[in-house]
């Protein structure tokens, strides 16, 4: 048996590595190591664990998004129902944040940017998720009924709560919010090669946000991992003197991509600025390396068409999918490209 039989729903034939991680998350839940709610943000999102309790991903269920009906921080839902006129970002499809998260990874992967941690649509079920009282009562009723009829119980395992669909993003370790490092680099500038690498990573973040027209990029939702290396091994002997020094490494991770893919341009361009635009890194023209990576792809109409088709396959799985709205989302994206 399987918790809420999500195993049949999570099939990733083309990505056995990801499938293995999801299996570990399901096994953890099965053995009582439940996803843990993240306190920040205006929606229900969870750190998914492996059976040993190590965080392996961030799961954001559709039904607990800011405007989902089971958002544990219910003021947003109240806001949507009672005063829809001032509701959310008027240019975004409400309650499809999980698709935006997975779509951002798809775009990142197709363009070869490598700044979005792998993110796919996954089904999970856990007692720690926010469920309605009715679902909880049904689940208790089923458990009670099965305890009374042990033969049936064996066959059904424990039919519990309904599985939730959401985005599952692999957890990245050793990263801090960009704000933290940007302040550090002001007082303690990076070595030249590392600065160039950071610039190159930064340019990829800019391209991602621009293509998906992210409406929510502050300097707190892109991350940086900076590792200074030891000052080298002194391998000197009396004949030759040489030391090996390793360059520091730096890497950007673009997380929180749930508010992208608008179906029309924001009415107020200033309303949703890219916060990176004020950084000194944004004043530098794109490097040749970045141009060579991205330009051949985005200037190829077949590539862009292919990208739109892949996004269509992803977005149409949502039960609120509307083809006309999707076409509008793609025309904004094509316009950005």
DABEL-V714299 format. One line per field, one symbol per residue. phi: phi as a letter, one per 20 degrees, with the letter a starting at -180 (. if undefined). psi: psi as a letter, one per 20 degrees, with the letter a starting at -180 (. if undefined). burial: + if it has 9 or more other C-alpha atoms within 8 Angstrom, else -. A space follows every 50 residues. Layout:
phi->???
psi->???
burial->???
This chain:
phi->.bglkfgfeddcfebgffgfffgffffffgeneegdfeffndbecceede genefcaddcfgfdfgdffdgfdfgffggffecffdelefedffmcffff fffffgfgffemfmdeggccecdccbfefedfgffffgffffffffffcg ffggfeldfdeffdeaecdgfddndcggggfgffffecgfggffffffff fffffffgfffelfebddedccdcdccfeffneedfcfecdbcddeffdb bdcedldedclfebfggdgffcfefffeefffeefgfggffffeggffee gffffffffffggffffffefcffffgffffffffff
psi->rqoklihhhnomhjmhgghgghghhghgghjjnqqppphrrjroqqoqrr hijppirppnqgijrhjqikphnihggggghhmhhloboiiqoqkkhhhg ghhgggggghikgkipqpprpqpqpqhiroqqhgggggggggggghhhmh ghgghicoocqqqqqapoppppqjqrqhgghggghghnqqqghhgggggg gghhgggghggimpjmorjikqqpppoprqkrpokpahgqoqqpppqqqp qqpormkilalqirqpgohihmroiihiqhhiipqpqhggghggghgiio hhggggghgghghghiipijpohgggggghhgghhh.
burial->--++-++--+--------+-++++++++++--+++-++----++++++++ +---++++++++++++++-++-+--+++++--+---+---++--++++++ +++++++++-+-+-+++-++++++++--++----++-+++-++--+---- --+----++++-+++++++++---++++--+--++--------++-++++ ++++++-+++++++++++++++++++--+--+---+------+-+--+++ +++++-++++++++-+-----+++++-----+-------++-++--++-- --++--++-+++-+++----+----+++++++++-+-
